[in-house]
Amino acid sequence: MRSLISVCSMLFLIGAGILAGTRAFPAVAHPSGAAIFKHRCAACHGVGGKGSPGLNAPDFTDPKWQASTTDKTMTAIIKLGKKGSGMPAFGNMLKEEEITAVVAYLRSLNRSKKK
């Protein structure tokens, strides 16, 4: 009887360890900046990121815009929005890594880097 209890206890601890391990180390999913942009931003900024002058949305493909806008500024605008424009705040809707992915995607749109 005592050995049965020991075996059951051992199986319980192994099972608990496996469950704890799967929760402690979940699979890391890297957010897609392109997918987030398409879902959240393209309606105003255009599918290709060329912007919309009527909405005062910048052309993210413009090398001058790319050179004059820092990653820190882009991150702040995505998080907090931009007063005086139609740009809403996404800080409560997107995680930090999603915002970082969007900024990286915006950088990829720079047409001066394309050959």
C-alpha positions in Angstrom: 0.0 0.0 0.0 2.8 2.4 0.9 4.6 1.8 -2.4 1.3 2.5 -4.3 1.0 5.8 -2.5 4.7 6.6 -3.3 4.1 5.7 -7.0 1.0 7.9 -7.1 2.7 10.8 -5.4 5.6 10.5 -7.8 3.3 10.5 -10.8 1.5 13.5 -9.4 4.7 15.4 -9.0 5.9 14.5 -12.5 2.6 15.6 -13.9 2.6 18.9 -11.9 6.1 19.5 -13.1 5.2 19.0 -16.7 2.2 21.4 -16.4 4.3 24.0 -14.6 7.0 23.7 -17.2 4.6 24.4 -20.0 3.2 27.4 -18.3 6.6 28.7 -17.3 8.0 28.5 -20.8 5.2 29.2 -23.3 5.9 29.3 -27.0 7.0 32.8 -28.0 5.0 34.1 -30.9 6.7 37.0 -32.7 4.0 39.5 -33.8 3.9 40.5 -37.4 4.2 44.2 -37.9 2.8 43.8 -41.4 -0.3 42.0 -40.1 -0.9 44.5 -37.3 -0.5 47.4 -39.8 -2.9 45.8 -42.2 -5.5 45.3 -39.5 -5.1 48.5 -37.5 -3.4 51.1 -39.7 -4.0 50.5 -43.4 -7.5 52.1 -43.5 -5.9 55.5 -42.9 -2.3 55.0 -44.0 -3.0 52.9 -47.1 -2.1 49.2 -47.6 1.4 50.1 -48.9 1.9 52.8 -46.2 1.8 55.7 -48.8 -0.5 57.7 -46.5 -3.5 59.8 -47.3 -3.1 63.5 -47.7 -6.9 64.1 -47.0 -6.5 62.4 -43.6 -3.1 64.0 -42.9 -1.6 60.6 -42.8 2.1 60.5 -43.7 3.7 58.6 -46.5 5.9 56.0 -44.7 7.7 55.1 -47.9 9.1 58.7 -48.2 12.8 58.7 -47.4 12.5 62.2 -46.0 9.8 61.2 -43.6 11.9 58.1 -42.6 15.0 60.2 -42.0 13.1 62.8 -40.0 11.2 60.5 -37.7 12.9 58.4 -35.0 11.8 55.1 -33.7 11.1 56.7 -30.4 8.8 59.2 -32.0 6.9 56.6 -33.9 6.5 54.5 -30.8 5.1 57.4 -28.9 2.7 58.3 -31.6 1.4 54.7 -31.9 1.0 54.5 -28.1 -0.4 58.0 -27.4 -1.9 59.1 -30.7 -1.3 62.5 -32.3 -3.2 65.5 -31.2 -4.7 67.6 -33.9 -4.9 64.6 -36.3 -7.0 61.6 -36.6 -4.3 59.3 -35.2 -5.8 57.4 -32.3 -3.8 56.0 -29.3 -3.1 52.3 -29.6 -1.2 52.0 -26.3 -4.2 50.2 -24.6 -4.8 47.9 -27.6 -1.3 46.8 -28.6 1.4 45.1 -26.5 4.9 46.6 -26.4 6.3 43.9 -28.7 3.5 44.5 -31.2 4.3 48.3 -31.3 7.9 47.4 -31.8 7.0 45.1 -34.7 4.9 47.9 -36.3 7.8 50.3 -36.1 10.1 47.8 -37.7 7.5 47.3 -40.4 7.3 51.0 -41.0 11.0 51.1 -41.4 10.8 48.4 -44.0 8.6 50.6 -46.2 11.4 53.1 -46.8 11.6 53.2 -50.6 15.2 54.5 -50.6 16.3 51.1 -49.1 14.5 49.1 -51.9 16.4 48.1 -55.0 
